[in-house]
Amino acid sequence: MENQTEIVKVEKRPFNPYEKRFIPRYDVPTLIIIAAVCFLHCCVLSYFYVPFHFMSGGVTGLSLLFNYLWNIPKWVVLLGLNIPISIYGITQQSLKFTLFSLFATVCYSLMFELPIMDKITAAAALGDNALLSAIVGSAIVGVTCAFVVKRGASLGGIDVITVVLSHKLSIPAGTFNIVFNLFIMSFLIPSYGIEVALLSMVSMFVTNTAYNFALRGVNHNMTVFIISEEWDEIAPQVMQEMRRGVTYIHAEGAYTGQPRKLVYCIVKTTELAKLKKIVKDHDPKALFSIIETQEVVGRGFGAIN
């Protein structure tokens, strides 16, 4: 008998940032990204924040505050405060998410104490542009945080709580940090003056803005309603050429009382020009309603949490 070799084609599952199981080909790169972002943050904080006594947000900001005021090592505050937060994270999120957060906490704690960080701070002390440091440093922190969150992880600390709350309340995660950070930054005023506190607050808003922008990306989701008599020509062409789903919404004209169909679809910002051309080719008098959409999940747009 001849040996027959059966070829089994294994279908690769797409990356899902909310997958609770540990999948090495996806989660090992996530761990590498977390470690790289933590190291970059430590360098940024040492260069742009520490020389001017600025504070970042969350538990990291508290570790900087305690270090400024009482010379307490940053790793002590990071580990001490993250233990109860991690316990809370286990009760609210998956074990993998909590382990990612703990890994980030350990990376932060170790990397902050690297000898190179003191050298970076000493080199930065030669500069005197505090406002530029607050803006540039916070923008880097905000953008790189989004890379971690997109992988279904966090950098630990307050991020764990904000991610949990954002999932429950559907509010951008960066928004939850504002009140907490304003509170802790007020403690800078007695020791370092109102200017340092205000610049820290500026950096906080830049961080949150950069984070939300990077999280959403430049190519936003847009919800489009098209009112046209040529709906039966427009919808099939959108599905065929743009590979986007289309839904008909049955409506009635308030003035004419005539029944009509609205064409409803969700597209990316970069696809709007093509959609407009399709509609214009069939009906130059069509009415468009374009709404920027905060989040779309499922059917090719993103994983459902």
Backbone torsions as a table, in degrees:
resi	resn	phi	psi	omega
1	MET	NA	139.2	178.6
2	GLU	-83.6	137.3	177.1
3	ASN	-72.1	130.3	178.7
4	GLN	-109.6	129.3	-179.5
5	THR	-99.5	120.7	-180.0
6	GLU	-93.0	124.1	-179.9
7	ILE	-96.4	118.0	-179.5
8	VAL	-103.4	121.5	179.6
9	LYS	-91.1	117.2	-179.5
10	VAL	-94.9	122.4	179.8
11	GLU	-82.7	123.3	179.7
12	LYS	-76.2	131.6	178.5
13	ARG	-79.8	137.7	177.7
14	PRO	-66.1	154.6	-178.8
15	PHE	-66.7	127.9	177.3
16	ASN	-121.2	110.5	-176.9
17	PRO	-64.1	-15.2	-178.2
18	TYR	-102.8	9.9	177.0
19	GLU	-63.3	127.0	-175.8
20	LYS	-83.5	-21.7	178.6
21	ARG	-81.4	154.3	177.9
22	PHE	-86.7	116.7	178.4
23	ILE	-116.2	107.9	-171.9
24	PRO	-52.0	-43.7	-174.2
25	ARG	-66.6	-18.6	176.8
26	TYR	-103.3	-38.7	-171.2
27	ASP	-85.5	-27.1	175.2
28	VAL	-64.4	-46.6	174.1
29	PRO	-58.9	-33.7	177.6
30	THR	-62.9	-42.9	178.1
31	LEU	-63.0	-38.7	178.5
32	ILE	-65.4	-42.1	178.9
33	ILE	-63.0	-42.9	179.2
34	ILE	-59.7	-47.7	-179.3
35	ALA	-62.1	-42.3	-179.4
36	ALA	-65.5	-42.5	-180.0
37	VAL	-66.5	-40.0	178.1
38	CYS	-61.5	-43.8	179.2
39	PHE	-64.2	-42.9	179.1
40	LEU	-62.9	-42.3	179.0
41	HIS	-62.1	-42.4	179.5
42	CYS	-62.1	-39.7	177.4
43	CYS	-66.0	-43.8	-179.5
44	VAL	-64.1	-45.5	179.8
45	LEU	-64.2	-39.4	-179.9
46	SER	-67.2	-33.5	-175.8
47	TYR	-88.6	-43.8	-173.0
48	PHE	-98.7	-25.8	-173.0
49	TYR	-101.9	-56.0	-171.1
50	VAL	-57.6	-43.4	-178.5
51	PRO	-60.5	-27.1	-177.9
52	PHE	-106.0	5.6	-179.0
53	HIS	60.4	34.9	174.0
54	PHE	-76.7	161.9	175.7
55	MET	-120.0	142.6	169.9
56	SER	-92.8	-172.3	-177.2
57	GLY	-91.9	166.6	171.3
58	GLY	67.7	-152.4	-177.5
59	VAL	-65.0	-35.0	177.3
60	THR	-61.5	-40.0	177.0
61	GLY	-63.6	-38.9	176.5
62	LEU	-64.7	-38.8	178.8
63	SER	-64.4	-37.6	176.5
64	LEU	-67.5	-41.7	-179.7
65	LEU	-61.0	-47.8	179.9
66	PHE	-64.4	-32.8	178.0
67	ASN	-71.4	-39.6	178.5
68	TYR	-64.8	-47.3	-171.2
69	LEU	-81.6	-41.7	-173.3
70	TRP	-125.7	8.7	177.4
71	ASN	58.3	31.7	175.9
72	ILE	-78.3	130.1	179.5
73	PRO	-53.8	138.9	-175.6
74	LYS	-63.3	-34.2	-176.9
75	TRP	-67.2	-28.1	179.5
76	VAL	-64.9	-46.5	-179.6
77	VAL	-69.0	-40.8	-178.6
78	LEU	-60.1	-48.9	-179.1
79	LEU	-71.3	-41.2	-176.2
80	GLY	-64.2	-41.2	-178.6
81	LEU	-81.9	-25.4	-177.0
82	ASN	-78.8	-17.6	179.8
83	ILE	-63.2	-54.4	178.3
84	PRO	-65.0	-33.0	178.2
85	ILE	-65.6	-38.6	178.7
86	SER	-66.5	-37.4	176.6
87	ILE	-61.6	-43.4	176.3
88	TYR	-62.2	-39.6	179.9
89	GLY	-62.7	-36.1	179.4
90	ILE	-63.5	-37.6	-178.3
91	THR	-74.1	-19.9	-174.5
92	GLN	-111.5	-26.6	-175.7
93	GLN	-125.0	177.6	-179.9
94	SER	-70.7	159.8	178.6
95	LEU	-62.9	-37.0	-179.0
96	LYS	-64.0	-42.9	178.3
97	PHE	-60.0	-42.3	-179.9
98	THR	-66.4	-39.9	179.1
99	LEU	-65.9	-37.9	175.3
100	PHE	-60.2	-42.2	-179.4
101	SER	-65.6	-41.8	177.7
102	LEU	-64.7	-39.5	177.8
103	PHE	-61.0	-43.1	178.3
104	ALA	-63.6	-39.9	179.4
105	THR	-62.2	-44.4	178.9
106	VAL	-63.7	-43.0	179.0
107	CYS	-60.8	-45.7	177.7
108	TYR	-58.0	-48.5	-175.6
109	SER	-61.9	-42.4	-178.6
110	LEU	-73.7	-43.8	-174.7
111	MET	-71.2	-30.3	176.8
112	PHE	-62.1	-27.8	-176.5
113	GLU	-94.1	2.9	177.8
114	LEU	-64.8	139.7	-179.5
115	PRO	-57.0	-28.6	-177.7
116	ILE	-65.3	-24.2	-178.8
117	MET	-66.7	-37.9	176.6
118	ASP	-65.2	-36.5	178.5
119	LYS	-68.2	-37.7	178.1
120	ILE	-64.9	-42.1	178.8
121	THR	-64.2	-41.9	179.7
122	ALA	-63.5	-39.0	179.5
123	ALA	-68.3	-37.3	-178.5
124	ALA	-72.8	-24.9	-177.7
125	ALA	-62.8	-15.0	179.3
126	LEU	-71.9	-23.2	-179.9
127	GLY	-84.1	164.5	-179.0
128	ASP	-137.7	12.1	-179.5
129	ASN	-93.3	88.3	-175.3
130	ALA	-68.2	-41.4	-177.7
131	LEU	-63.6	-43.8	179.3
132	LEU	-63.3	-39.8	178.2
133	SER	-62.9	-42.0	-179.6
134	ALA	-62.9	-39.7	-176.6
135	ILE	-76.3	-49.6	-176.2
136	VAL	-66.3	-47.6	-179.0
137	GLY	-61.2	-45.0	-178.1
138	SER	-68.8	-33.5	177.8
139	ALA	-64.6	-41.4	178.1
140	ILE	-63.6	-43.8	-179.9
141	VAL	-61.9	-45.6	-177.6
142	GLY	-63.6	-45.9	-178.3
143	VAL	-65.0	-44.3	-176.6
144	THR	-71.6	-27.1	174.7
145	CYS	-60.9	-37.1	-178.6
146	ALA	-63.6	-32.8	178.6
147	PHE	-60.2	-38.7	-179.4
148	VAL	-71.2	-45.5	-178.2
149	VAL	-63.8	-35.5	178.1
150	LYS	-64.1	-20.7	177.3
151	ARG	-88.6	6.8	179.9
152	GLY	78.3	23.9	-177.9
153	ALA	-127.0	-177.2	175.6
154	SER	-147.3	170.3	178.6
155	LEU	-94.8	16.5	177.0
156	GLY	81.4	-175.5	177.4
157	GLY	66.0	-140.4	-178.5
158	ILE	-61.9	-24.3	178.6
159	ASP	-57.0	-35.9	179.3
160	VAL	-61.0	-46.4	-178.8
161	ILE	-67.9	-42.5	-177.7
162	THR	-66.9	-38.3	177.8
163	VAL	-64.3	-42.2	178.1
164	VAL	-60.8	-46.8	-178.0
165	LEU	-69.0	-36.1	179.9
166	SER	-67.0	-35.1	177.3
167	HIS	-68.7	-34.7	-178.1
168	LYS	-78.9	-36.8	-173.1
169	LEU	-108.4	-4.9	177.9
170	SER	58.1	40.7	175.9
171	ILE	-115.8	140.6	-179.7
172	PRO	-49.9	133.9	-173.5
173	ALA	-59.8	-35.3	-178.4
174	GLY	-62.3	-25.2	-178.2
175	THR	-66.1	-33.9	-176.9
176	PHE	-67.7	-22.2	-177.4
177	ASN	-76.7	-20.6	-167.5
178	ILE	-62.3	-52.2	-176.5
179	VAL	-62.7	-45.4	179.9
180	PHE	-60.8	-45.1	-177.3
181	ASN	-68.9	-37.7	176.1
182	LEU	-60.5	-37.3	-179.6
183	PHE	-65.6	-50.5	-175.8
184	ILE	-71.5	-28.9	-179.9
185	MET	-72.5	-20.7	177.7
186	SER	-65.1	-21.2	179.2
187	PHE	-72.9	-11.7	177.1
188	LEU	-74.4	-24.8	-171.7
189	ILE	-60.0	-49.2	-177.3
190	PRO	-61.4	-34.1	-174.3
191	SER	-93.6	-35.7	-172.0
192	TYR	-123.1	-1.6	174.5
193	GLY	94.8	164.8	-176.2
194	ILE	-68.6	-31.0	-177.4
195	GLU	-64.3	-44.9	179.4
196	VAL	-63.3	-42.2	179.3
197	ALA	-63.4	-42.3	-179.9
198	LEU	-67.1	-39.9	177.1
199	LEU	-65.4	-34.7	175.5
200	SER	-64.7	-38.6	178.0
201	MET	-67.8	-37.9	175.3
202	VAL	-59.7	-46.0	179.7
203	SER	-62.2	-35.3	179.3
204	MET	-64.0	-45.0	179.9
205	PHE	-66.5	-37.8	177.4
206	VAL	-64.5	-41.4	178.8
207	THR	-60.3	-48.5	-179.0
208	ASN	-64.6	-39.1	179.1
209	THR	-66.5	-45.3	179.2
210	ALA	-64.2	-38.6	179.6
211	TYR	-63.9	-50.3	-179.2
212	ASN	-64.1	-37.0	179.0
213	PHE	-66.3	-45.9	-179.5
214	ALA	-67.8	-33.0	-179.1
215	LEU	-68.0	-39.5	-179.3
216	ARG	-83.2	-30.3	-179.1
217	GLY	82.2	170.1	179.6
218	VAL	-77.4	-34.0	-176.5
219	ASN	-87.7	84.6	-175.0
220	HIS	-76.8	163.8	172.9
221	ASN	-87.6	137.7	-178.9
222	MET	-125.7	131.0	174.3
223	THR	-94.1	128.0	-173.7
224	VAL	-123.2	130.2	171.0
225	PHE	-112.5	129.5	-178.5
226	ILE	-120.6	122.9	177.3
227	ILE	-108.1	111.0	-176.2
228	SER	-154.6	147.9	174.9
229	GLU	-73.8	-13.8	-178.1
230	GLU	-102.6	33.4	-177.5
231	TRP	-59.3	-33.6	-177.8
232	ASP	-73.2	-13.5	175.4
233	GLU	-97.2	-35.4	-176.1
234	ILE	-72.0	-49.4	-174.5
235	ALA	-58.5	-48.3	179.5
236	PRO	-61.1	-36.0	-179.3
237	GLN	-70.2	-36.7	176.2
238	VAL	-61.7	-45.2	-179.7
239	MET	-66.0	-37.9	-176.5
240	GLN	-76.1	-46.8	-173.7
241	GLU	-87.0	-33.7	-175.2
242	MET	-102.2	-10.1	180.0
243	ARG	57.1	39.1	177.3
244	ARG	-117.1	141.9	177.7
245	GLY	-70.7	148.0	-179.9
246	VAL	-129.6	140.3	177.9
247	THR	-122.0	137.2	174.1
248	TYR	-91.8	133.0	175.0
249	ILE	-114.4	118.5	-178.8
250	HIS	-75.5	126.7	-176.5
251	ALA	-137.5	177.6	179.6
252	GLU	-143.7	132.6	179.1
253	GLY	-66.7	128.1	-177.1
254	ALA	-67.5	-35.0	-177.8
255	TYR	-84.5	-47.9	-176.3
256	THR	-84.3	-25.4	-176.0
257	GLY	73.4	8.4	-178.1
258	GLN	-86.2	137.8	176.2
259	PRO	-70.8	147.6	178.6
260	ARG	-152.6	169.0	178.3
261	LYS	-117.8	129.3	172.5
262	LEU	-91.0	140.7	175.6
263	VAL	-96.1	118.9	-177.2
264	TYR	-115.5	129.3	176.7
265	CYS	-154.5	162.0	178.5
266	ILE	-119.4	126.8	-178.9
267	VAL	-134.6	168.9	173.9
268	LYS	-83.9	160.5	179.4
269	THR	-56.4	-41.3	-177.7
270	THR	-70.6	-11.6	-179.9
271	GLU	-96.5	-6.5	-176.3
272	LEU	-61.9	-41.0	-177.9
273	ALA	-60.8	-42.4	179.6
274	LYS	-67.3	-40.6	179.0
275	LEU	-63.0	-43.5	178.8
276	LYS	-61.7	-38.6	179.9
277	LYS	-64.9	-41.9	179.2
278	ILE	-60.2	-45.2	-178.7
279	VAL	-66.6	-44.2	-177.8
280	LYS	-63.6	-36.6	179.4
281	ASP	-62.4	-32.9	-177.9
282	HIS	-94.8	-33.7	-175.6
283	ASP	-154.0	93.0	-179.8
284	PRO	-62.3	-18.7	-178.2
285	LYS	-96.9	9.6	-178.3
286	ALA	-64.6	150.4	179.0
287	LEU	-101.2	128.7	-179.4
288	PHE	-107.3	140.0	167.8
289	SER	-128.8	114.1	-175.6
290	ILE	-114.7	123.0	-176.9
291	ILE	-123.2	125.8	176.3
292	GLU	-71.3	127.5	-173.7
293	THR	-103.8	132.3	-177.2
294	GLN	-64.2	-47.5	-176.7
295	GLU	-155.0	139.7	174.6
296	VAL	-131.7	130.1	180.0
297	VAL	-125.9	151.0	178.4
298	GLY	86.6	156.9	174.4
299	ARG	53.6	51.0	174.0
300	GLY	89.8	-2.3	-178.5
301	PHE	-102.3	-33.4	-179.3
302	GLY	173.9	163.0	-178.2
303	ALA	-76.2	145.0	178.3
304	ILE	-84.9	126.5	179.8
305	ASN	-85.2	NA	NA
